[in-house]
Amino acid sequence: MDREAFDDCLLRYGPDIGAWPLEKRADARRLMATDDVARARLVADAVIAGVVERAVFSAPDEAVILAGVRRRIAAGSAPTSSGLETILAHWLAPTPVTASALAVVVLATGIGYALGTQGAGVPDELLLAIAEGNFAGAGLAAPDEAPLWPGRS
């Protein structure tokens, strides 16, 4: 077995020579006895495989994770702006702006209703006469003019 075939088997079967196919094991052991580079490669791959296996199969330390979460929460809750900026941000947030806009709409509606129900100084009879086209009866025509429609006064 040459070094290229050894590297190929190392990549395919991993650093445990005992897990390799039988026909390749003996050749790999002979190469290991004579080639320092192949032996160093096998040792390095075994170390990497051990680290990966421990990382994959180890349970996470919940205390460390919880401490990290607490650190991030504490770092995020520290005020980073001045008092004026905090007040402006609070008042310009979507909730107060929406509530203020609703209050303005309700107030404008109430004022409009109150003004609309007040007497505008135009009697209802005048509006009805204008609506009927009886300008003489509404007092808008000259006194000697007849109504627009006969029979209506």
Beta strands, then each sheet from edge to edge (+ up, - down):
end
